[in-house]
Amino acid sequence: MTGRVDEALGYEQARDELIEVVRRLEAGGTTLEESLALWERGEELAKVCRRWLDGARARLDAALAEEAAEEAEAEEE
């Protein structure tokens, strides 16, 4: 599951799958090939989570800037 499908994942879905990937890696007992595939999937999921968090931060910053601008306008009046 890569690319467009990953873009459709919600933050919670990606986070939960990432937690499962980490759990499996930490548990051991996988072959080198399986471990590499899990690690690569974890990297993809981490990017999805980062995009969601970056987007949330940008929305929050925009809302705070808008609020500050409205307050400044109100003070000028």
Secondary structure, 3 states (H helix, E strand, C coil): CCCHHHHHCCHHHHHHHHHHHHHHHHHCCCCHHHHHHHHHHHHHHHHHHHHHHHHHHHHHHHHHHHHHHHHHHHHHC
